[in-house]
Amino acid sequence: MKKKFKITDMHCSSCALTIDMGLEELDGVKQSKTSYAKCECEVEFDPIKIKEKDLIEIIKKAGYTATPST
């Protein structure tokens, strides 16, 4: 499953890298692509292994705010 999130509080491209590294360490996350320019993160994950709320929580623990994008 792929899900997009709007990300706030990023200050640079290193912030995007921090988010990607944190998400990709999780069991069930196949890929994370965060764009500082778009303030957006697209995550490909297995919804059986990890839930959307868990992804949001990891982003929050990294110091950023994530909201599901429509």
HTML snippet that shows the backbone in 3Dmol.js (N, CA, C, O; Angstrom):
<script src="https://3Dmol.org/build/3Dmol-min.js"></script>
<div id="view" style="width:600px;height:400px;position:relative"></div>
<script>
const pdb = `
ATOM      1  N   MET A   1       0.845  -1.168   0.000  1.00  0.00           N
ATOM      2  CA  MET A   1       0.000   0.000   0.000  1.00  0.00           C
ATOM      3  C   MET A   1       0.894   1.235   0.000  1.00  0.00           C
ATOM      4  O   MET A   1       1.950   1.249   0.633  1.00  0.00           O
ATOM      5  N   LYS A   2       0.460   2.271  -0.716  1.00  0.00           N
ATOM      6  CA  LYS A   2       1.173   3.550  -0.716  1.00  0.00           C
ATOM      7  C   LYS A   2       0.284   4.606  -0.080  1.00  0.00           C
ATOM      8  O   LYS A   2      -0.926   4.648  -0.304  1.00  0.00           O
ATOM      9  N   LYS A   3       0.910   5.447   0.711  1.00  0.00           N
ATOM     10  CA  LYS A   3       0.184   6.522   1.381  1.00  0.00           C
ATOM     11  C   LYS A   3       1.034   7.778   1.350  1.00  0.00           C
ATOM     12  O   LYS A   3       2.247   7.718   1.549  1.00  0.00           O
ATOM     13  N   LYS A   4       0.389   8.935   1.097  1.00  0.00           N
ATOM     14  CA  LYS A   4       1.092  10.215   1.111  1.00  0.00           C
ATOM     15  C   LYS A   4       0.715  10.990   2.367  1.00  0.00           C
ATOM     16  O   LYS A   4      -0.417  10.936   2.848  1.00  0.00           O
ATOM     17  N   PHE A   5       1.710  11.714   2.879  1.00  0.00           N
ATOM     18  CA  PHE A   5       1.510  12.553   4.053  1.00  0.00           C
ATOM     19  C   PHE A   5       2.050  13.944   3.775  1.00  0.00           C
ATOM     20  O   PHE A   5       3.093  14.089   3.138  1.00  0.00           O
ATOM     21  N   LYS A   6       1.355  14.962   4.243  1.00  0.00           N
ATOM     22  CA  LYS A   6       1.873  16.324   4.234  1.00  0.00           C
ATOM     23  C   LYS A   6       2.743  16.449   5.479  1.00  0.00           C
ATOM     24  O   LYS A   6       2.336  16.061   6.574  1.00  0.00           O
ATOM     25  N   ILE A   7       3.941  16.993   5.300  1.00  0.00           N
ATOM     26  CA  ILE A   7       4.890  17.128   6.398  1.00  0.00           C
ATOM     27  C   ILE A   7       5.135  18.608   6.669  1.00  0.00           C
ATOM     28  O   ILE A   7       5.407  19.385   5.754  1.00  0.00           O
ATOM     29  N   THR A   8       5.033  18.981   7.931  1.00  0.00           N
ATOM     30  CA  THR A   8       5.365  20.348   8.320  1.00  0.00           C
ATOM     31  C   THR A   8       6.555  20.315   9.270  1.00  0.00           C
ATOM     32  O   THR A   8       6.890  19.267   9.822  1.00  0.00           O
ATOM     33  N   ASP A   9       7.169  21.427   9.449  1.00  0.00           N
ATOM     34  CA  ASP A   9       8.306  21.621  10.353  1.00  0.00           C
ATOM     35  C   ASP A   9       9.649  21.200   9.754  1.00  0.00           C
ATOM     36  O   ASP A   9      10.649  21.189  10.472  1.00  0.00           O
ATOM     37  N   MET A  10       9.706  20.853   8.462  1.00  0.00           N
ATOM     38  CA  MET A  10      10.997  20.548   7.846  1.00  0.00           C
ATOM     39  C   MET A  10      11.700  21.860   7.518  1.00  0.00           C
ATOM     40  O   MET A  10      11.062  22.833   7.114  1.00  0.00           O
ATOM     41  N   HIS A  11      13.030  21.878   7.697  1.00  0.00           N
ATOM     42  CA  HIS A  11      13.807  23.084   7.450  1.00  0.00           C
ATOM     43  C   HIS A  11      14.769  22.958   6.274  1.00  0.00           C
ATOM     44  O   HIS A  11      15.240  23.960   5.735  1.00  0.00           O
ATOM     45  N   CYS A  12      15.061  21.695   5.874  1.00  0.00           N
ATOM     46  CA  CYS A  12      16.029  21.477   4.794  1.00  0.00           C
ATOM     47  C   CYS A  12      15.905  20.057   4.253  1.00  0.00           C
ATOM     48  O   CYS A  12      15.100  19.267   4.745  1.00  0.00           O
ATOM     49  N   SER A  13      16.698  19.742   3.251  1.00  0.00           N
ATOM     50  CA  SER A  13      16.644  18.403   2.670  1.00  0.00           C
ATOM     51  C   SER A  13      17.152  17.335   3.636  1.00  0.00           C
ATOM     52  O   SER A  13      16.794  16.165   3.502  1.00  0.00           O
ATOM     53  N   SER A  14      17.976  17.721   4.602  1.00  0.00           N
ATOM     54  CA  SER A  14      18.417  16.758   5.614  1.00  0.00           C
ATOM     55  C   SER A  14      17.246  16.296   6.481  1.00  0.00           C
ATOM     56  O   SER A  14      17.231  15.162   6.960  1.00  0.00           O
ATOM     57  N   CYS A  15      16.284  17.163   6.676  1.00  0.00           N
ATOM     58  CA  CYS A  15      15.073  16.787   7.420  1.00  0.00           C
ATOM     59  C   CYS A  15      14.349  15.659   6.688  1.00  0.00           C
ATOM     60  O   CYS A  15      13.894  14.697   7.306  1.00  0.00           O
ATOM     61  N   ALA A  16      14.248  15.786   5.376  1.00  0.00           N
ATOM     62  CA  ALA A  16      13.589  14.757   4.564  1.00  0.00           C
ATOM     63  C   ALA A  16      14.337  13.438   4.685  1.00  0.00           C
ATOM     64  O   ALA A  16      13.716  12.380   4.790  1.00  0.00           O
ATOM     65  N   LEU A  17      15.649  13.490   4.673  1.00  0.00           N
ATOM     66  CA  LEU A  17      16.466  12.288   4.801  1.00  0.00           C
ATOM     67  C   LEU A  17      16.267  11.641   6.172  1.00  0.00           C
ATOM     68  O   LEU A  17      16.208  10.416   6.276  1.00  0.00           O
ATOM     69  N   THR A  18      16.166  12.442   7.202  1.00  0.00           N
ATOM     70  CA  THR A  18      15.936  11.940   8.557  1.00  0.00           C
ATOM     71  C   THR A  18      14.622  11.167   8.625  1.00  0.00           C
ATOM     72  O   THR A  18      14.556  10.097   9.230  1.00  0.00           O
ATOM     73  N   ILE A  19      13.586  11.709   8.008  1.00  0.00           N
ATOM     74  CA  ILE A  19      12.275  11.040   7.984  1.00  0.00           C
ATOM     75  C   ILE A  19      12.385   9.712   7.247  1.00  0.00           C
ATOM     76  O   ILE A  19      11.918   8.687   7.742  1.00  0.00           O
ATOM     77  N   ASP A  20      12.996   9.724   6.072  1.00  0.00           N
ATOM     78  CA  ASP A  20      13.124   8.497   5.281  1.00  0.00           C
ATOM     79  C   ASP A  20      13.899   7.419   6.038  1.00  0.00           C
ATOM     80  O   ASP A  20      13.498   6.255   6.053  1.00  0.00           O
ATOM     81  N   MET A  21      14.984   7.800   6.649  1.00  0.00           N
ATOM     82  CA  MET A  21      15.802   6.822   7.379  1.00  0.00           C
ATOM     83  C   MET A  21      15.019   6.219   8.545  1.00  0.00           C
ATOM     84  O   MET A  21      15.094   5.015   8.791  1.00  0.00           O
ATOM     85  N   GLY A  22      14.275   7.052   9.257  1.00  0.00           N
ATOM     86  CA  GLY A  22      13.475   6.564  10.385  1.00  0.00           C
ATOM     87  C   GLY A  22      12.381   5.612   9.954  1.00  0.00           C
ATOM     88  O   GLY A  22      12.152   4.592  10.604  1.00  0.00           O
ATOM     89  N   LEU A  23      11.707   5.931   8.868  1.00  0.00           N
ATOM     90  CA  LEU A  23      10.622   5.078   8.387  1.00  0.00           C
ATOM     91  C   LEU A  23      11.145   3.771   7.800  1.00  0.00           C
ATOM     92  O   LEU A  23      10.570   2.709   8.036  1.00  0.00           O
ATOM     93  N   GLU A  24      12.222   3.845   7.044  1.00  0.00           N
ATOM     94  CA  GLU A  24      12.728   2.652   6.371  1.00  0.00           C
ATOM     95  C   GLU A  24      13.348   1.642   7.331  1.00  0.00           C
ATOM     96  O   GLU A  24      13.601   0.502   6.940  1.00  0.00           O
ATOM     97  N   GLU A  25      13.597   2.032   8.569  1.00  0.00           N
ATOM     98  CA  GLU A  25      14.083   1.093   9.577  1.00  0.00           C
ATOM     99  C   GLU A  25      12.966   0.196  10.105  1.00  0.00           C
ATOM    100  O   GLU A  25      13.233  -0.841  10.713  1.00  0.00           O
ATOM    101  N   LEU A  26      11.718   0.597   9.874  1.00  0.00           N
ATOM    102  CA  LEU A  26      10.579  -0.138  10.415  1.00  0.00           C
ATOM    103  C   LEU A  26      10.271  -1.392   9.608  1.00  0.00           C
ATOM    104  O   LEU A  26      10.310  -1.381   8.378  1.00  0.00           O
ATOM    105  N   ASP A  27       9.964  -2.476  10.323  1.00  0.00           N
ATOM    106  CA  ASP A  27       9.527  -3.699   9.673  1.00  0.00           C
ATOM    107  C   ASP A  27       8.174  -3.430   9.014  1.00  0.00           C
ATOM    108  O   ASP A  27       7.235  -2.984   9.673  1.00  0.00           O
ATOM    109  N   GLY A  28       8.081  -3.697   7.745  1.00  0.00           N
ATOM    110  CA  GLY A  28       6.834  -3.469   7.016  1.00  0.00           C
ATOM    111  C   GLY A  28       6.892  -2.284   6.080  1.00  0.00           C
ATOM    112  O   GLY A  28       6.043  -2.159   5.198  1.00  0.00           O
ATOM    113  N   VAL A  29       7.876  -1.407   6.247  1.00  0.00           N
ATOM    114  CA  VAL A  29       8.033  -0.268   5.344  1.00  0.00           C
ATOM    115  C   VAL A  29       8.984  -0.687   4.226  1.00  0.00           C
ATOM    116  O   VAL A  29      10.138  -1.041   4.464  1.00  0.00           O
ATOM    117  N   LYS A  30       8.466  -0.635   3.004  1.00  0.00           N
ATOM    118  CA  LYS A  30       9.272  -1.031   1.849  1.00  0.00           C
ATOM    119  C   LYS A  30      10.103   0.130   1.330  1.00  0.00           C
ATOM    120  O   LYS A  30      11.262  -0.045   0.954  1.00  0.00           O
ATOM    121  N   GLN A  31       9.496   1.336   1.311  1.00  0.00           N
ATOM    122  CA  GLN A  31      10.204   2.500   0.778  1.00  0.00           C
ATOM    123  C   GLN A  31       9.554   3.776   1.285  1.00  0.00           C
ATOM    124  O   GLN A  31       8.340   3.841   1.481  1.00  0.00           O
ATOM    125  N   SER A  32      10.382   4.786   1.492  1.00  0.00           N
ATOM    126  CA  SER A  32       9.905   6.106   1.885  1.00  0.00           C
ATOM    127  C   SER A  32      10.586   7.144   0.997  1.00  0.00           C
ATOM    128  O   SER A  32      11.804   7.120   0.821  1.00  0.00           O
ATOM    129  N   LYS A  33       9.799   8.042   0.448  1.00  0.00           N
ATOM    130  CA  LYS A  33      10.331   9.132  -0.385  1.00  0.00           C
ATOM    131  C   LYS A  33       9.774  10.439   0.160  1.00  0.00           C
ATOM    132  O   LYS A  33       8.591  10.737  -0.002  1.00  0.00           O
ATOM    133  N   THR A  34      10.630  11.209   0.802  1.00  0.00           N
ATOM    134  CA  THR A  34      10.214  12.484   1.366  1.00  0.00           C
ATOM    135  C   THR A  34      10.823  13.610   0.551  1.00  0.00           C
ATOM    136  O   THR A  34      12.012  13.598   0.235  1.00  0.00           O
ATOM    137  N   SER A  35       9.983  14.584   0.215  1.00  0.00           N
ATOM    138  CA  SER A  35      10.423  15.740  -0.557  1.00  0.00           C
ATOM    139  C   SER A  35      10.313  16.996   0.298  1.00  0.00           C
ATOM    140  O   SER A  35       9.224  17.392   0.715  1.00  0.00           O
ATOM    141  N   TYR A  36      11.465  17.612   0.549  1.00  0.00           N
ATOM    142  CA  TYR A  36      11.463  18.889   1.273  1.00  0.00           C
ATOM    143  C   TYR A  36      10.755  19.961   0.444  1.00  0.00           C
ATOM    144  O   TYR A  36       9.993  20.763   0.985  1.00  0.00           O
ATOM    145  N   ALA A  37      11.004  19.974  -0.855  1.00  0.00           N
ATOM    146  CA  ALA A  37      10.417  20.991  -1.742  1.00  0.00           C
ATOM    147  C   ALA A  37       8.891  20.909  -1.777  1.00  0.00           C
ATOM    148  O   ALA A  37       8.212  21.933  -1.853  1.00  0.00           O
ATOM    149  N   LYS A  38       8.362  19.698  -1.723  1.00  0.00           N
ATOM    150  CA  LYS A  38       6.899  19.503  -1.786  1.00  0.00           C
ATOM    151  C   LYS A  38       6.258  19.395  -0.413  1.00  0.00           C
ATOM    152  O   LYS A  38       5.033  19.377  -0.297  1.00  0.00           O
ATOM    153  N   CYS A  39       7.086  19.321   0.635  1.00  0.00           N
ATOM    154  CA  CYS A  39       6.588  19.116   2.005  1.00  0.00           C
ATOM    155  C   CYS A  39       5.685  17.884   2.065  1.00  0.00           C
ATOM    156  O   CYS A  39       4.592  17.907   2.630  1.00  0.00           O
ATOM    157  N   GLU A  40       6.189  16.811   1.461  1.00  0.00           N
ATOM    158  CA  GLU A  40       5.377  15.610   1.314  1.00  0.00           C
ATOM    159  C   GLU A  40       6.230  14.356   1.482  1.00  0.00           C
ATOM    160  O   GLU A  40       7.420  14.344   1.169  1.00  0.00           O
ATOM    161  N   CYS A  41       5.596  13.318   1.976  1.00  0.00           N
ATOM    162  CA  CYS A  41       6.248  12.031   2.140  1.00  0.00           C
ATOM    163  C   CYS A  41       5.334  10.959   1.561  1.00  0.00           C
ATOM    164  O   CYS A  41       4.144  10.918   1.874  1.00  0.00           O
ATOM    165  N   GLU A  42       5.886  10.095   0.720  1.00  0.00           N
ATOM    166  CA  GLU A  42       5.138   8.960   0.197  1.00  0.00           C
ATOM    167  C   GLU A  42       5.783   7.695   0.745  1.00  0.00           C
ATOM    168  O   GLU A  42       6.983   7.473   0.580  1.00  0.00           O
ATOM    169  N   VAL A  43       4.975   6.874   1.393  1.00  0.00           N
ATOM    170  CA  VAL A  43       5.483   5.661   2.028  1.00  0.00           C
ATOM    171  C   VAL A  43       4.792   4.448   1.413  1.00  0.00           C
ATOM    172  O   VAL A  43       3.568   4.394   1.299  1.00  0.00           O
ATOM    173  N   GLU A  44       5.612   3.480   1.022  1.00  0.00           N
ATOM    174  CA  GLU A  44       5.086   2.193   0.566  1.00  0.00           C
ATOM    175  C   GLU A  44       5.301   1.213   1.713  1.00  0.00           C
ATOM    176  O   GLU A  44       6.428   1.010   2.165  1.00  0.00           O
ATOM    177  N   PHE A  45       4.204   0.604   2.182  1.00  0.00           N
ATOM    178  CA  PHE A  45       4.293  -0.256   3.362  1.00  0.00           C
ATOM    179  C   PHE A  45       3.283  -1.395   3.294  1.00  0.00           C
ATOM    180  O   PHE A  45       2.340  -1.375   2.503  1.00  0.00           O
ATOM    181  N   ASP A  46       3.514  -2.391   4.155  1.00  0.00           N
ATOM    182  CA  ASP A  46       2.620  -3.533   4.288  1.00  0.00           C
ATOM    183  C   ASP A  46       1.650  -3.232   5.426  1.00  0.00           C
ATOM    184  O   ASP A  46       2.063  -3.210   6.586  1.00  0.00           O
ATOM    185  N   PRO A  47       0.352  -2.995   5.123  1.00  0.00           N
ATOM    186  CA  PRO A  47      -0.603  -2.613   6.172  1.00  0.00           C
ATOM    187  C   PRO A  47      -0.887  -3.731   7.175  1.00  0.00           C
ATOM    188  O   PRO A  47      -1.502  -3.489   8.214  1.00  0.00           O
ATOM    189  N   ILE A  48      -0.447  -4.942   6.874  1.00  0.00           N
ATOM    190  CA  ILE A  48      -0.608  -6.029   7.839  1.00  0.00           C
ATOM    191  C   ILE A  48       0.459  -5.918   8.929  1.00  0.00           C
ATOM    192  O   ILE A  48       0.207  -6.252  10.086  1.00  0.00           O
ATOM    193  N   LYS A  49       1.641  -5.451   8.557  1.00  0.00           N
ATOM    194  CA  LYS A  49       2.753  -5.348   9.512  1.00  0.00           C
ATOM    195  C   LYS A  49       2.797  -4.021  10.253  1.00  0.00           C
ATOM    196  O   LYS A  49       3.247  -3.964  11.398  1.00  0.00           O
ATOM    197  N   ILE A  50       2.333  -2.958   9.613  1.00  0.00           N
ATOM    198  CA  ILE A  50       2.426  -1.626  10.232  1.00  0.00           C
ATOM    199  C   ILE A  50       1.220  -0.788   9.823  1.00  0.00           C
ATOM    200  O   ILE A  50       0.742  -0.885   8.692  1.00  0.00           O
ATOM    201  N   LYS A  51       0.745   0.012  10.726  1.00  0.00           N
ATOM    202  CA  LYS A  51      -0.452   0.835  10.487  1.00  0.00           C
ATOM    203  C   LYS A  51      -0.065   2.285  10.201  1.00  0.00           C
ATOM    204  O   LYS A  51       1.022   2.739  10.556  1.00  0.00           O
ATOM    205  N   GLU A  52      -0.970   2.987   9.561  1.00  0.00           N
ATOM    206  CA  GLU A  52      -0.755   4.396   9.214  1.00  0.00           C
ATOM    207  C   GLU A  52      -0.435   5.229  10.451  1.00  0.00           C
ATOM    208  O   GLU A  52       0.443   6.091  10.409  1.00  0.00           O
ATOM    209  N   LYS A  53      -1.138   4.978  11.543  1.00  0.00           N
ATOM    210  CA  LYS A  53      -0.897   5.752  12.776  1.00  0.00           C
ATOM    211  C   LYS A  53       0.518   5.545  13.300  1.00  0.00           C
ATOM    212  O   LYS A  53       1.093   6.444  13.914  1.00  0.00           O
ATOM    213  N   ASP A  54       1.084   4.355  13.058  1.00  0.00           N
ATOM    214  CA  ASP A  54       2.463   4.094  13.477  1.00  0.00           C
ATOM    215  C   ASP A  54       3.456   4.911  12.654  1.00  0.00           C
ATOM    216  O   ASP A  54       4.455   5.400  13.179  1.00  0.00           O
ATOM    217  N   LEU A  55       3.173   5.054  11.365  1.00  0.00           N
ATOM    218  CA  LEU A  55       4.027   5.874  10.497  1.00  0.00           C
ATOM    219  C   LEU A  55       4.014   7.324  10.965  1.00  0.00           C
ATOM    220  O   LEU A  55       5.059   7.968  11.054  1.00  0.00           O
ATOM    221  N   ILE A  56       2.828   7.826  11.260  1.00  0.00           N
ATOM    222  CA  ILE A  56       2.678   9.203  11.736  1.00  0.00           C
ATOM    223  C   ILE A  56       3.436   9.400  13.051  1.00  0.00           C
ATOM    224  O   ILE A  56       4.076  10.431  13.259  1.00  0.00           O
ATOM    225  N   GLU A  57       3.359   8.411  13.927  1.00  0.00           N
ATOM    226  CA  GLU A  57       4.038   8.498  15.225  1.00  0.00           C
ATOM    227  C   GLU A  57       5.560   8.541  15.063  1.00  0.00           C
ATOM    228  O   GLU A  57       6.233   9.294  15.767  1.00  0.00           O
ATOM    229  N   ILE A  58       6.103   7.747  14.149  1.00  0.00           N
ATOM    230  CA  ILE A  58       7.552   7.755  13.912  1.00  0.00           C
ATOM    231  C   ILE A  58       7.993   9.115  13.377  1.00  0.00           C
ATOM    232  O   ILE A  58       9.026   9.641  13.791  1.00  0.00           O
ATOM    233  N   ILE A  59       7.215   9.682  12.461  1.00  0.00           N
ATOM    234  CA  ILE A  59       7.526  11.011  11.922  1.00  0.00           C
ATOM    235  C   ILE A  59       7.480  12.048  13.044  1.00  0.00           C
ATOM    236  O   ILE A  59       8.323  12.943  13.109  1.00  0.00           O
ATOM    237  N   LYS A  60       6.489  11.917  13.926  1.00  0.00           N
ATOM    238  CA  LYS A  60       6.360  12.835  15.061  1.00  0.00           C
ATOM    239  C   LYS A  60       7.561  12.719  15.999  1.00  0.00           C
ATOM    240  O   LYS A  60       8.075  13.728  16.484  1.00  0.00           O
ATOM    241  N   LYS A  61       8.006  11.489  16.253  1.00  0.00           N
ATOM    242  CA  LYS A  61       9.166  11.283  17.141  1.00  0.00           C
ATOM    243  C   LYS A  61      10.434  11.877  16.544  1.00  0.00           C
ATOM    244  O   LYS A  61      11.357  12.238  17.274  1.00  0.00           O
ATOM    245  N   ALA A  62      10.484  11.980  15.213  1.00  0.00           N
ATOM    246  CA  ALA A  62      11.646  12.588  14.546  1.00  0.00           C
ATOM    247  C   ALA A  62      11.586  14.117  14.609  1.00  0.00           C
ATOM    248  O   ALA A  62      12.547  14.791  14.239  1.00  0.00           O
ATOM    249  N   GLY A  63      10.457  14.665  15.076  1.00  0.00           N
ATOM    250  CA  GLY A  63      10.340  16.112  15.259  1.00  0.00           C
ATOM    251  C   GLY A  63       9.507  16.838  14.220  1.00  0.00           C
ATOM    252  O   GLY A  63       9.583  18.061  14.099  1.00  0.00           O
ATOM    253  N   TYR A  64       8.710  16.084  13.468  1.00  0.00           N
ATOM    254  CA  TYR A  64       7.919  16.684  12.389  1.00  0.00           C
ATOM    255  C   TYR A  64       6.450  16.321  12.555  1.00  0.00           C
ATOM    256  O   TYR A  64       6.115  15.399  13.299  1.00  0.00           O
ATOM    257  N   THR A  65       5.580  17.039  11.868  1.00  0.00           N
ATOM    258  CA  THR A  65       4.152  16.794  11.904  1.00  0.00           C
ATOM    259  C   THR A  65       3.719  16.211  10.576  1.00  0.00           C
ATOM    260  O   THR A  65       4.040  16.751   9.517  1.00  0.00           O
ATOM    261  N   ALA A  66       2.985  15.102  10.630  1.00  0.00           N
ATOM    262  CA  ALA A  66       2.494  14.446   9.420  1.00  0.00           C
ATOM    263  C   ALA A  66       0.980  14.328   9.467  1.00  0.00           C
ATOM    264  O   ALA A  66       0.403  13.923  10.477  1.00  0.00           O
ATOM    265  N   THR A  67       0.349  14.688   8.361  1.00  0.00           N
ATOM    266  CA  THR A  67      -1.085  14.499   8.219  1.00  0.00           C
ATOM    267  C   THR A  67      -1.346  13.780   6.897  1.00  0.00           C
ATOM    268  O   THR A  67      -0.695  14.071   5.893  1.00  0.00           O
ATOM    269  N   PRO A  68      -2.295  12.842   6.893  1.00  0.00           N
ATOM    270  CA  PRO A  68      -2.583  12.140   5.641  1.00  0.00           C
ATOM    271  C   PRO A  68      -2.984  13.110   4.542  1.00  0.00           C
ATOM    272  O   PRO A  68      -3.747  14.050   4.767  1.00  0.00           O
ATOM    273  N   SER A  69      -2.464  12.868   3.369  1.00  0.00           N
ATOM    274  CA  SER A  69      -2.750  13.703   2.207  1.00  0.00           C
ATOM    275  C   SER A  69      -3.807  13.007   1.365  1.00  0.00           C
ATOM    276  O   SER A  69      -3.801  11.782   1.239  1.00  0.00           O
ATOM    277  N   THR A  70      -4.705  13.780   0.793  1.00  0.00           N
ATOM    278  CA  THR A  70      -5.768  13.181  -0.015  1.00  0.00           C
ATOM    279  C   THR A  70      -5.410  13.164  -1.479  1.00  0.00           C
ATOM    280  O   THR A  70      -6.196  12.693  -2.301  1.00  0.00           O
TER     281      THR A  70
END
`;
const viewer = $3Dmol.createViewer("view");
viewer.addModel(pdb, "pdb");
viewer.setStyle({}, {cartoon: {color: "spectrum"}});
viewer.zoomTo();
viewer.render();
</script>
